[in-house]
């Protein structure tokens, strides 16, 4: 149970077709409205991704890339700035992941959202406005063509182009080395945790189980 | 890189080690949990055969889905009942203290932590809720986390984080009549942008911040995340200590207070601390701020014209156009006079006792407008009880407000309290996102609690300074 490297896949490379989601400040209430969070598991959240942008009051489909037939197999979403702002709900990246998304390329991401993506092994890589616009246009024109996201070399390749993108250092290392699920890794530092707990003045007791737990 | 700030000091004190990916592993002093974001984390723990490492440093409440009208069990909403039952089972199995509605201590997670005195200076505090930044008002390092991170914290009482930059926001000058902490933070977000704080922690300082009580400081820190900053804090001072001394945690244990005070003093940012950025704001120039759009950064003074999208930075134009269409407002208009259907006085931003008191001074002796349904949702059972004891409940009810039980309520519409259709809401909450209050066509105007009271009375967004306050005493 404490093997810190158990079964966590390395995510150094993601490839697949793309889907553009345009607009800055797309908040997590848009990605998954709160009413779909009245659940105790993440199962089945995929169908509710962008729900209110995809369906009207009578459940008729509205214009939205996630409704378009040509994007149904997409696994790389291309977004603009401050994507995932607002609520910390992990339900948002869970919904995207369960819809089929494996990587996100954008101008910028809200921090909690990016952290939640990392915890699911989903890279959030960034490039400037012009680069993203061009990529979104290309995806629109080429819905069946592959995009390759190379997390390790921080490049994205599509249609014969290779563009430089940025991946946060810690994110890159965590994904590439397969240490993005941090539970076992952090638990293995139990002695250091106990020492820190003992040194923080407000912590009233150091639990015995921390020293003895294996 | 910053140095000598509260952020640097608290970070260093809680750093367990540096992980192989370069992130730091931080010890968590207080883990707050609630019913919406924790059940999946408990599920993951079970799957992996792990126990809760420090139930003694974990505290639960129920707030997001709890009904605010009829709270009889089982809840009328099956989904809400299931979530509550799941939380009850999880906390019972793990031995986690639970401020459930039968205790009289229940409330919004960011209201009850400070009330009970478990929110303290120099603590690291996490919760699966983005408004955890609220607790920074006490000089804690507090931030929202996702469910996988909740799993990490439950299993290890630590979290993997990267250190951020520190931006000092110095708010000087004296607030004018009718202008509050809420207006300061809305102005900060307007100026710096909803994404301006990404990569930063905000330190709020300056005389206007020092002059605020703890509730006002909480309102400001609460909305740090709306400006993109995952955490915000105020250095602890005498105001902080006075609050702490009155809490459950310290009231009967003055020796504990004396033990910890040197630590609290020591983590204050040094006089010569270095910041990555400093921003200055003059509080005396502020009017009450209201939002005209669908992000908290789209705010203006009550009599200022709504901006034309093309007059904004290019990256803000598209969002502004869509927002104006949704809100049905035109550039050049002011928000003063914007018709409202609902007045919501509640949320972790503005539903503490002084918030209700100030609003009651506007409401007393007046009546809610015929076209408005108005509700008060106290932030906690304790706030509710205290407000009732000093007559605020009677004042609100006499005016026609619905007086509810504590919870998140219409801030995010996860219980029965929701906007319907295209209703417009004057709201003391923190987010005006499309659909946020339960109706995808609903329209939210964020404002301070006195402004909500004024709007409830007049039926439109109004300048509270034009309504005479009534002395409650």
Interface residues (C-beta under 8 A of the other chain):
Chain A: X1 X23 X24 X25 X27 X29 X30 X33 X34 X35 X37 X38 X39 X40 X41 X42 X52 X81 X82 X85 X86 X87 X88 X89 X90 X91 X93 X94 X108 X109 X110 X111 X112 X115 X116 X119 X120 X129 X168 X169 X170 X171 X173 X174 X177 X179 X180 X181 X182 X183 X185 X186 X187 X189 X190 X192 X193 X195 X196 X197 X199 X200 X201 X202 X203 X204 X205 X207 X209 X210 X213
Chain B: X13 X14 X15 X16 X17 X19 X20 X21 X22 X23 X25 X27 X29 X36 X37 X39 X40 X43 X48 X49 X50 X51 X53 X54 X56 X57 X65 X77 X79 X80 X82 X83 X86 X120 X122 X123 X128 X129 X130 X132 X143 X144 X145 X146 X147 X148 X149 X151 X152 X155 X156 X157 X158 X159 X160 X162 X194 X195 X198 X199 X225 X226 X228 X230 X259 X260 X263 X295 X315 X316 X318 X319 X322 X412 X413 X414 X431 X433 X434 X435 X436 X438 X440
